[in-house]
């Protein structure tokens, strides 16, 4: 609204959120209302229209629900992705090891939650898990992605970090374990019907909100487990690193696995809550590094749903 507008109801002034007038026998909602003040028409009421999207990509804080809003449209939210592990090469151990990859964070795509105007919503954005350098190559665990949440609405845990254990330079080959999937907990009240005015003032159905990564209204779910290429057989065999888990139900790719061709390449980092890739083994100079998990995020705007 452009101004606080009040009307007296049963002897008490109350703030007006909507105004209706009868036009040709039909009640219609008013977009703007004006009153003459000292001979000049001045705007005293504007119907609430959707706010612009805001992206939160790190840290924590509070969000204040603006006057007139009764819903928050979460276009995208995701926990942090888990980190990947480097590859490992051995001295006559009968094989080589690919680095396992990180898991992805739980997600929300185009969910609308009921909120109260003026409320203060506490949020936290999960960071991506760090890759495991694994000194000596054979044992170590990558970082787990952090939890992304808005208190009272949802909590999206991050993907697990990949790990390696039990290896030694002359064997045995290490055991490689992929990062686990993050899990989603939805605690807020979802809004699945009704209409709202978009930022240009056009009325839309709430189910038209499909601009998030999944492309379908009212989606949420757990993350995915990272890739695990395991070990190859035979001394000096070459093996590529594992691919990081995709986030948002497979719509945002995980970090690429490291390449074992020639001098090799390090694994790729995850993005938007996807997992970091795992490193390759038996490249010209030994093995390559894994990738970091992608940071979490929240993208939101406020609506007034009728």
N, C-alpha and C positions, 0 to 999 in steps of 0.2 A: 504494500500500500504506500501511497505517497504521503498520507497523513493518518493519524489515529482518528477514526470516525466512530461516534457513539450514538446510541439511541436509548430512550427510556423504555424499559420493559418492567411492567408491574411496579412502577415507581422507582426503579433502580437503573442508573445508566450502565449499559453494557457495550463493550466494543463490538463493532459490526465487521464481520468477515465477508458477508455476501449481501448484495442488494438485488431485489427482483422487482420488476414492474410488469403490469399486464398490458400486452400489446395485441390488439385485435382479439381479445378474449383469451390469450395464452400468456402465462407467466414466463418471462425471460430474464436471464441473469444480466445484470448491468456490469459492463467492463469499467466504465468511468462515471463518476458523479461530480457535479459542479454546484456550487452555491454562490449567490451574488453577495459580495461583501463590499460595503461602501460603494455600490454602483458598479463593481467589477466582478465578473465571473471568475471564480477560483476553484481549482480542482481540490476536492475534499476526499475522494475515494478512488482507488485503483484496485481492481481485482488482482489477486496474487497470480503471478506467472512464474514458470519454472526458472530457477536461478541458473547461472552458468556452471559448468562442471568445474570442480576443484580436484587437483591431483595431489595426494600426499604420498611421498616416496621414502620418508625416513622419519625417525624420531617418534615423539609422543606429544600429546597436548589435549586441548578441548575444542569442540566445535559447538557453536551456539546456533540453535534452531531459530531462524528469523521469524519475525512477526508475520502471521498469516499462513505459515507452512504447517502442514500436519503429516508430512511423509518425507522420507529421504530415499532417493533413488540411488542405490549403489550399483553403478555401471560395472565396476570391477573391483574386486578385493582378493588378495592372495597372501598366504604366508610365505616366508622366505624359502628359497630352495636350498637343498643340502649340497655340500662340496664333494668333489671327486678326489680320487686317489691316483698318485702317479703309477706308472708301470714299473716292472722290476725285471732285471736280467740277472742271470746266475752263472756260476762257474761250474760247469759240468753237472748240473742238477737234473738234466733230462727234460728241460722245458723252460718256458719263460711266462711271465704273468702280465696280463692286461690290467690296467687300473679300473676298478669298479666305479660307477657313477652315482651322483647324488640323487635323492628323491625330490619330488616337487611338493610345494605347499598346497594345502586345501584352498578352495576358491569360492567366490560368489561372482555371478555374472547376471546383471539386470534383475536384481531383487529390489522390491520396494518395501520399506518398513514404516510402520506407524510411529510418529514421534509427536511431542507436544511443543507448541511454539514457546520460545524462550528457554527451553531445556538446554543444559550443558552436557554434551556427549564427550566422554573421554575416549581417546583413541590411542593406539600404539601400532607402529609399523615394524614388522619383522625384518631383520637384516638377513642377507644371504650367508650361508655357511662357508667358511674358508676352506680352500683345498688343503689336503694333507700332503705336506712336503715329504713325509716319511723318511727321516734321516736313515741312511743305510738301506732304504727302499723296501724293507721287508715287513715292517710292523708299524701301524699307525691308523688313526681315525680322523676323517675330515669333520669340519664343523657342521652342526645341525642348523637349519634355518630357523629364524625367530618367528614368534606368533604375531599375527596381525589381528586386531580386534577393535570393536567399538563396544564399550561396556553396555550390557543390557540388550544388545542386538545380535552379535555374533563373535565367535572366536575361531580363528583359522590357524592351526599349528603348522609349523614349517616342516619341510622335508628333512629326512635324516641324512647325515653324512655317511659316505661310503667308508669302508675300512679294509685293512689287510692285517693278517696275523699268522704266526707260526712259520714264517719263512726264514731261510738263512742262505748265505752266499753259495754254499755248496749243497744246498738242499736241507730239508725238504722244500718243495714249492709252497709258497704261501697260500692261505685260504683267503679268497676275495669275497667281500660281502657288499652288496649294493645298498644304497641309502633307502630308507623306508618312506612311505607316503604320509603326508600330513593329513590330519583329520579335521572335519568341519563340525562345529557346534552352533546351531541356530537357536537363539533364545528370544529374539524379538518377534513381534506380531507382523506377519507378512500381509501386504495389501495386494490382492490379486484381481480386483475389479474396481470399476469407477472411471472417472474422467478427470483430466487436469488441463490447464492452459499451458501450452509450451511458451518458450521465450518470446515468440512473435505474437502471442495472444490467441493462437488457434487451439481449439479444444481437441484433445486426443484421448483415446482410450488408454488406460494405464498399461494394457497388454501390448501396446505398440513399442514399448521400450525394449529394443532388441539390438542396441548398438554396442553391447559388450563383446568380449572375446568369443563367447560361445555362440552368440547370434540368435539366442532364443530367450524369451522372457522367463524370469523366475527360476534361475538355475543356481545350484550350489552343490558342492560335493568334496570328496577327499582328493588328495593328490595322487601321484603315481610312484611306483618303485623305479629306481634307477636301473640302467643296464648293467650287465655283468658278463663280459666275454670270457672270464675265467683264465685258464692256462692253456698254452699250446704244447704239443708234445715234441720232444727232440731238442737237443742243445742247439742254440742259435736260431731257433724258429722265430719268425717275426709275427707279432700280433698287434692289431690295432686296439686302441682304447675304447672303452664302452661309452655309449651315448647317454647323456643326462636325461632324467625323466621330464617329459613335457608337462606343462601346467595348463590350467583351464580346460580340463577334459580333452587334452591332446591338441589344443589350438595354438599354444605357444611352445615352440620347440625348445628342448633342452640343449645344453652345451654339447658340441660335437666331440666325439672321441678323438684322441690324438692319433696321428698317422704314423705307421711304422715304415713308410717308404723312405729310402735314402737316409738323410739326416734326421728324419722324423719331424713331427710338429707337436707342440703342447696341445692339450685339450682346450675346448672352448668353454667360456663362462656361460652360466645360465642367465636368463632375463625374465623379469616379471614372475618371479617365484618358481622358475624351472630349475632343474638340477644341473650342477656342473658336470662336465664330461670327465672320463678317466683317461690317464695317460697311456701311451704305447710302450712296447718293449722290444728290445734287441734292434734298436736303430743303430746307426753308425757309431754313436757315442753312448750307448747303453739304453736309456729309457727317457721318457718325457713326462712332464708334469700334468697333473689333473687341473680341472677348472673350478672356479668359485661358483657357488650357487647364486641365483638371481635374487635381488632384493624384493621384498613384498611391496604392496602398494594398496591404496584405497582411492578410487575415483568416484565422486558423489556429486549430487545436486539436490536441492529441495523442491518439493512440489506441494500443491494443495489439491488433494484428491476429493472429488465429490461423489 
